[in-house]
């Protein structure tokens, strides 16, 4: 604990003490991955983007889509074209003007860059047409009910096309966007520093000179840094710490129920390591799911503050499929499935997990429960970005990983389970699931879409490439003097209107 505080103090020094009213310091639960919206995938990376990269559209805390860099939009009568009016007077951090041509180049990069993870999100886009300096038409190969939601996230983040062309796949080393803060420096596993962009179109709403993100994986150390004043905002307060700080008047906690989930992804077809018992036999994955008690996890690890999960949507979501209710823990049924699969004496399962205390505790509880069914869980702890790299490369059997969630149901499912999708680290492929989820994108009627998602759920609930565990509540802790912060269900830290009046 003292080590992190000492490092932070050494980093900030006397200058920071004199300028803490302008420099907001945020303690993140892990380090971000590459700072390129087309290549990145981490939740904490999106937190940084909220200050660095504006999007075409944004959301309200009530999940309504609202203007950001696009001020208005409309669909064609057949829903195969989206025309957007763009904000005038916007420039990127390098002085490049933001206009329709810049949007066209951004979308083309997202669709064609070899390393892009946005391809599946924009798979319906067939091309763009620049209709005027500040008007663009996005043509769709077929109607896509998800497109606005996609443009409210990384697929809609606008980066300087000139800087992107020059840097190529190395753009993330020096990202150039159009958000309220511009990139200054990054020291891996130590800090990301952004400074106020004076040319920001909405500068009147920005009250900070800079923002520094400090990755502090240990929840206890992160809280100690908040209590000591070394950070001002804490990303993801541990649910078990809520009681401890409830009587502390110097700390305020903002809550929002997450749109996402945490679970365990199995390698069922991602490279050579997908050829393993757990990847080859769904009965083993079914047995694992039955061996764990989701209510037990919520009570033991999270003091009952989170919500058990067996789908990518919570029971409160209109997209939840009630035909598949939360499974009860059934150790005997799990044993029977193992025996049926030829493992009556049990078998090992290696699961990689982020090197954060909360995740490790989660896996230890799962390890204990699974052992009663004959499943010997071996836990491999890794730094989060490293874990994701290994996951992408197929260097895993099971991976304890989650997703922060999206406002459209497609965003919680399609890119994880359709063949070849950007985040399908499981290597899962089922032609019928592909058909159902692709068709769901083309339908605007909610009831009709839900029928398709429910049909896909029946298949996925049987094959279980992902075993869902819980839906978390975003708990953001603020030090005394931080005002104007609003919690959002997507967990992002929007800094418009935030002020800092630290002693």
C-alpha positions in Angstrom: 0.0 0.0 0.0 2.7 2.4 0.9 4.6 1.6 -2.2 1.8 2.8 -4.5 1.3 6.0 -2.5 5.0 6.7 -2.5 5.2 6.2 -6.2 2.3 8.5 -6.8 3.8 11.1 -4.6 7.2 10.8 -6.3 5.4 11.1 -9.7 3.4 14.2 -8.8 5.8 15.9 -6.5 5.5 19.4 -5.0 4.3 20.8 -8.3 1.2 18.5 -8.3 0.5 19.6 -4.7 0.3 23.1 -5.9 -1.8 22.3 -8.9 -4.2 19.6 -7.6 -7.2 21.9 -8.2 -6.5 21.6 -11.9 -5.1 18.1 -12.3 -7.7 15.4 -11.7 -6.2 12.1 -10.8 -8.2 8.9 -11.4 -7.2 5.5 -10.0 -8.1 2.8 -12.5 -8.6 -0.9 -11.8 -6.0 -1.8 -14.5 -4.0 -0.3 -17.2 -5.5 0.4 -20.6 -4.5 -1.5 -23.7 -3.5 0.2 -26.9 -5.1 3.8 -27.2 -6.4 3.3 -30.7 -10.3 3.1 -30.8 -10.1 0.7 -33.8 -7.7 -1.8 -32.0 -8.6 -1.5 -28.3 -10.9 -3.6 -26.3 -10.5 -2.8 -22.5 -13.1 -1.2 -20.3 -10.5 1.2 -18.8 -9.4 2.2 -22.2 -12.9 3.4 -22.9 -12.7 5.5 -19.6 -9.6 7.3 -21.1 -11.4 7.7 -24.4 -14.3 9.5 -22.7 -11.8 12.4 -22.1 -9.7 11.9 -25.2 -12.0 11.0 -28.2 -15.4 12.4 -29.0 -17.9 10.2 -30.8 -20.5 10.9 -33.4 -23.2 10.4 -30.9 -23.3 9.8 -27.1 -25.9 8.6 -24.5 -27.6 10.1 -21.5 -27.7 8.3 -18.1 -31.2 7.1 -19.2 -29.5 5.5 -22.3 -31.0 7.8 -24.9 -28.8 8.5 -27.9 -27.9 12.2 -28.2 -25.8 14.4 -30.4 -22.0 14.8 -30.0 -20.0 15.4 -33.2 -23.1 14.7 -35.2 -25.9 17.2 -34.5 -28.8 15.5 -36.3 -29.4 12.3 -38.3 -32.1 10.5 -40.3 -32.6 7.2 -41.9 -33.8 6.5 -45.5 -37.3 5.1 -45.9 -36.0 1.6 -46.4 -33.5 2.0 -43.5 -30.5 1.3 -45.7 -28.9 4.7 -45.4 -28.1 7.0 -42.4 -27.5 10.6 -43.2 -25.8 12.7 -40.5 -25.4 16.5 -40.1 -22.0 17.2 -38.4 -20.9 19.8 -35.9 -19.1 22.7 -37.5 -16.0 24.4 -36.0 -14.5 21.2 -34.6 -10.8 20.4 -35.0 -8.7 17.5 -34.0 -5.8 17.9 -31.5 -3.3 18.3 -34.4 -5.3 21.1 -36.0 -6.9 18.9 -38.7 -10.5 20.0 -39.4 -13.3 17.7 -38.5 -15.7 17.3 -41.4 -17.6 14.8 -43.5 -14.4 13.7 -45.3 -12.8 13.0 -41.9 -15.8 10.8 -40.9 -15.6 8.9 -44.1 -11.9 8.2 -43.6 -12.5 7.1 -40.0 -15.2 4.7 -41.0 -13.1 3.3 -43.8 -10.2 2.7 -41.4 -12.5 0.9 -38.9 -13.8 -1.3 -41.6 -10.5 -2.1 -43.4 -7.5 -1.7 -41.0 -6.1 -5.2 -40.6 -5.8 -4.9 -36.8 -9.3 -3.3 -36.4 -11.7 -4.9 -33.9 -14.6 -2.7 -35.2 -15.2 -4.7 -38.4 -18.0 -6.8 -37.0 -19.6 -3.7 -35.4 -19.7 -2.0 -38.8 -20.2 -5.1 -41.0 -23.5 -3.7 -42.3 -21.8 -0.5 -43.7 -21.2 -0.8 -47.4 -19.7 2.6 -47.9 -20.1 6.4 -47.3 -20.9 9.4 -49.4 -19.7 12.9 -48.6 -22.8 15.1 -49.4 -21.3 18.3 -48.2 -18.6 19.7 -45.9 -20.6 18.8 -42.8 -23.0 16.2 -44.2 -22.4 12.5 -44.7 -24.4 9.5 -45.8 -23.5 6.1 -44.4 -24.8 3.4 -46.7 -25.9 0.0 -45.3 -25.9 -3.3 -47.1 -29.1 -4.1 -45.2 -31.1 -2.3 -42.4 -29.1 -2.3 -39.2 -31.0 -1.5 -35.9 -27.7 -1.4 -34.1 -25.8 1.2 -36.1 -26.5 4.3 -33.9 -25.6 2.3 -30.8 -22.3 1.3 -32.4 -21.5 4.9 -33.3 -22.1 5.8 -29.6 -19.0 3.8 -28.8 -15.6 3.1 -30.2 -16.8 2.6 -33.8 -18.0 6.2 -33.6 -14.9 7.7 -32.0 -13.3 10.2 -34.4 -9.5 10.3 -34.7 -7.4 12.6 -36.9 -7.3 10.8 -40.3 -4.0 12.4 -41.2 -2.4 11.2 -37.9 -3.9 7.8 -38.4 -2.6 7.5 -42.0 0.9 8.5 -40.9 1.1 6.2 -37.9 -0.9 3.2 -39.2 -1.1 0.4 -36.6 1.1 2.4 -34.3 -1.5 5.2 -33.9 -2.1 4.2 -30.2 1.4 5.3 -29.3 0.4 9.0 -29.8 -3.4 9.1 -30.3 -4.8 12.3 -31.8 -8.6 12.8 -31.3 -11.0 15.7 -30.9 -12.1 15.3 -27.3 -11.8 17.8 -24.4 -8.3 16.6 -23.5 -5.3 15.7 -25.6 -2.7 13.1 -25.2 0.6 14.1 -23.4 2.4 10.9 -22.2 2.0 7.4 -21.2 4.2 5.2 -19.0 2.9 1.6 -19.2 1.6 0.3 -15.9 2.2 3.7 -14.3 0.2 6.6 -15.8 -1.6 8.1 -18.8 -1.6 11.9 -18.8 -4.0 14.2 -20.8 -4.0 17.9 -20.9 -6.9 20.3 -21.6 -7.4 21.0 -25.3 -8.0 24.7 -25.7 -9.6 24.3 -29.1 -12.4 22.0 -27.9 -15.8 22.9 -29.2 -17.4 22.6 -25.8 -14.6 24.1 -23.8 -17.0 26.0 -21.5 -17.9 22.7 -19.9 -14.3 21.7 -19.1 -13.0 23.0 -15.8 -9.8 21.0 -15.5 -6.3 21.6 -16.8 -5.4 18.0 -17.0 -6.4 14.5 -16.0 -4.0 11.7 -15.0 -5.0 8.0 -15.0 -3.1 5.8 -12.6 -3.5 2.0 -12.9 -3.8 0.5 -9.4 -5.1 -3.1 -9.6 -5.2 -3.7 -5.9 -8.6 -2.5 -4.6 -7.3 -1.9 -1.1 -4.4 0.1 -2.3 -6.7 2.1 -4.7 -9.0 3.0 -1.8 -6.0 3.9 0.4 -4.9 6.3 -2.3 -8.3 7.9 -2.4 -8.4 8.3 1.4 -4.9 9.8 1.4 -5.7 12.3 -1.3 -3.4 10.9 -4.0 -6.3 10.2 -6.3 -9.6 12.1 -6.6 -11.8 9.5 -8.3 -11.6 5.7 -7.8 -12.7 3.4 -10.6 -14.7 0.4 -9.3 -14.8 0.5 -5.6 -14.9 -3.0 -4.2 -18.4 -3.9 -3.2 -17.0 -5.2 0.1 -15.6 -1.7 0.9 -19.0 0.0 0.8 -19.7 -0.7 4.5 -16.2 0.5 5.4 -16.6 4.0 3.9 -20.3 4.5 4.4 -19.7 6.7 7.4 -16.8 8.6 5.9 -18.1 12.1 5.0 -15.0 12.8 2.8 -15.9 10.1 0.3 -19.0 10.1 -2.0 -20.0 7.0 -3.9 -22.0 7.2 -7.2 -23.7 4.0 -8.3 -25.1 2.8 -11.7 -26.1 -0.8 -12.6 -23.9 -2.1 -15.4 -25.1 -3.0 -18.8 -22.6 -5.8 -19.0 -21.5 -8.9 -17.3 -18.6 -11.0 -16.0 -18.1 -14.6 -16.9 -15.7 -17.3 -18.1 -15.0 -17.7 -21.8 -13.9 -21.1 -22.9 -11.6 -21.7 -25.8 -13.7 -23.9 -28.1 -11.9 -23.2 -31.4 -9.3 -20.4 -31.1 -6.1 -22.0 -32.4 -4.4 -25.2 -31.3 -5.4 -24.8 -27.6 -9.1 -24.9 -28.6 -8.5 -28.6 -29.2 -9.0 -29.6 -25.5 -11.6 -31.5 -23.6 -13.3 -28.3 -22.4 -13.5 -26.9 -25.9 -14.5 -30.2 -27.5 -17.3 -31.3 -25.2 -20.2 -29.0 -24.2 -21.1 -31.4 -21.4 -18.0 -30.4 -19.5 -19.0 -26.7 -19.8 -22.5 -27.6 -18.7 -21.1 -29.4 -15.7 -19.0 -26.5 -14.8 -22.0 -24.1 -14.9 -24.0 -26.5 -12.7 -21.2 -26.8 -10.2 -21.1 -23.1 -9.3 -23.6 -21.2 -7.3 -24.1 -17.7 -8.6 -26.0 -16.6 -5.5 -23.1 -17.9 -3.4 -20.6 -15.8 -5.5 -22.7 -12.7 -5.1 -23.0 -13.1 -1.3 -19.5 -14.3 -0.5 -17.5 -12.1 -2.9 -19.7 -9.0 -3.3 -21.7 -8.8 -0.1 -24.9 -9.2 -2.1 -24.3 -5.9 -4.0 -24.2 -7.4 -7.5 -26.6 -9.5 -9.5 -26.2 -13.2 -10.5 -26.1 -13.8 -14.2 -26.7 -16.6 -16.7 -27.2 -14.4 -19.8 -25.5 -11.3 -21.2 -28.5 -9.3 -20.0 -29.7 -8.9 -16.4 -33.2 -10.1 -15.3 -34.3 -6.5 -15.4 -33.5 -6.1 -19.1 -36.3 -6.4 -21.6 -33.9 -8.7 -23.6 -33.6 -11.3 -20.8 -34.9 -14.7 -21.9 -37.2 -16.0 -19.1 -37.3 -19.5 -20.7 -33.8 -19.9 -19.3 -34.0 -18.8 -15.6 -31.0 -18.7 -13.3 -29.8 -22.3 -12.8 -29.6 -23.7 -9.3 -26.3 -25.2 -8.2 -26.5 -28.9 -8.7 -23.3 -30.8 -7.9 -24.7 -34.2 -8.5 -25.9 -33.2 -12.0 -22.5 -31.8 -12.7 -20.8 -35.1 -11.6 -23.2 -37.0 -13.8 -22.4 -35.0 -16.9 -18.6 -35.4 -16.2 -19.1 -39.2 -15.9 -21.2 -39.2 -19.1 -18.3 -37.4 -20.9 -15.9 -40.0 -19.6 -14.4 -38.1 -16.7 -16.0 -39.8 -13.7 -12.7 -39.2 -11.8 -12.8 -35.5 -12.6 -10.4 -33.4 -14.6 -8.4 -30.2 -14.6 -9.4 -26.8 -15.9 -6.9 -24.0 -16.2 -8.5 -20.5 -16.0 -6.6 -17.3 -16.5 -7.7 -14.4 -14.3 -6.7 -10.7 -14.0 -4.3 -10.0 -11.2 -6.8 -8.1 -9.2 -7.8 -9.2 -5.6 -11.5 -9.2 -6.4 -11.1 -11.4 -9.5 -8.8 -13.7 -7.7 -11.2 -14.1 -4.8 -14.0 -14.8 -7.3 -12.0 -17.6 -8.9 -11.0 -19.0 -5.5 -14.7 -19.3 -4.5 -15.4 -20.9 -7.9 -12.4 -23.2 -7.5 -13.8 -24.4 -4.1 -17.3 -25.0 -5.5 -16.1 -26.7 -8.7 -13.8 -29.1 -6.7 -16.9 -30.6 -5.1 -18.0 -31.9 -8.6 -14.5 -33.2 -9.4 -13.3 -30.2 -11.4 -9.8 -29.1 -10.4 -9.6 -25.4 -11.3 -6.0 -24.2 -11.7 -5.8 -20.4 -11.5 -3.3 -18.5 -13.6 -3.0 -14.8 -12.6 -2.0 -12.3 -15.3 -1.8 -8.5 -15.8 -5.0 -7.6 -17.5 -3.7 -6.4 -20.8 -1.4 -9.4 -21.1 -4.3 -11.7 -20.3 -6.4 -10.1 -23.1 -3.5 -10.5 -25.6 -3.2 -14.2 -24.7 -7.0 -14.5 -25.0 -7.0 -13.0 -28.4 -4.1 -15.3 -29.5 -5.9 -18.4 -28.2 -3.4 -19.1 -25.5 -5.9 -20.2 -22.9 -8.4 -22.9 -21.9 -10.7 -20.7 -19.8 -10.5 -17.0 -19.2 -12.3 -15.0 -16.5 -13.3 -11.9 -18.4 -16.2 -9.6 -18.7 -17.8 -6.9 -20.8 -18.9 -3.5 -19.7 -22.1 -3.7 -21.8 -23.8 -1.8 -24.6 -27.2 -0.1 -24.9 -28.2 -2.4 -27.7 -28.4 -6.1 -27.1 -26.4 -6.8 -30.2 -23.4 -5.1 -28.5 -23.4 -7.7 -25.7 -23.5 -10.8 -28.0 -22.8 -10.5 -31.7 -19.1 -9.8 -31.6 -18.5 -12.5 -29.0 -20.2 -15.5 -30.6 -20.6 -15.0 -34.4 -18.0 -16.6 -36.6 -14.8 -14.6 -37.0 -16.1 -11.6 -35.0 -13.6 -9.2 -33.5 -14.1 -10.2 -29.9 -14.9 -13.9 -30.5 -11.9 -15.1 -28.5 -13.7 -18.4 -27.8 -13.4 -19.2 -31.5 -17.0 -20.3 -31.4 -18.8 -20.9 -34.7 -22.4 -21.9 -35.3 -24.1 -21.1 -38.6 -27.5 -20.9 -37.0 -26.4 -18.5 -34.3 -24.7 -16.4 -37.0 -28.0 -16.4 -39.0 -30.2 -15.4 -36.1 -27.9 -12.7 -34.8 -27.2 -11.2 -38.2 -31.0 -11.2 -39.0 -31.7 -9.5 -35.6 -29.5 -6.6 -36.8 -31.8 -5.9 -39.7 -35.1 -5.7 -37.8 -36.3 -2.6 -35.9 -39.3 -4.1 -34.2 -38.3 -5.0 -30.7 -40.6 -8.0 -30.3 -39.4 -9.5 -33.5 -35.8 -8.9 -32.6 -36.3 -10.6 -29.2 -37.6 -13.7 -30.8 -34.4 -14.1 -32.7 -32.2 -13.4 -29.7 -34.3 -16.0 -27.7 -33.7 -18.6 -30.4 -30.0 -17.9 -30.3 -30.1 -18.1 -26.5 -31.5 -21.6 -26.7 -28.4 -22.7 -28.7 -25.9 -20.8 -26.7 -27.4 -21.9 -23.4 -26.8 -25.5 -24.5 -23.3 -25.0 -26.0 -22.0 -22.5 -23.4 -18.9 -20.9 -25.1 -19.4 -18.3 -22.3 -20.6 -19.1 -18.8 -22.0 -16.0 -17.3 -21.5 -15.3 -13.6 -22.8 -11.9 -12.5 -23.8 -8.4 -13.5 -21.9 -5.8 -11.5 -22.9 -2.4 -10.2 -20.5 0.4 -11.1 -19.3 1.9 -7.8 -17.3 5.1 -8.4 -15.9 6.8 -5.3 -15.2 10.5 -5.2 -12.9 12.4 -2.9 -14.2 15.5 -1.1 -14.0 18.4 -3.5 -15.0 16.6 -6.7 -18.4 17.9 -7.9 -20.5 17.6 -11.0 -19.8 13.9 -11.6 -22.6 11.8 -13.0 -22.6 8.0 -13.0 -23.6 6.3 -16.2 -24.7 2.7 -16.8 -21.9 2.2 -19.3 -19.4 3.0 -16.5 -17.6 5.8 -18.4 -16.3 8.9 -16.6 -17.5 11.9 -18.6 -15.7 15.0 -17.3 -17.9 17.7 -18.7 -19.1 19.8 -15.8 -16.8 18.2 -13.3 -15.0 20.5 -10.9 -12.2 19.9 -8.4 -11.8 22.1 -5.3 -9.2 20.1 -3.3 -7.6 21.5 -0.2 
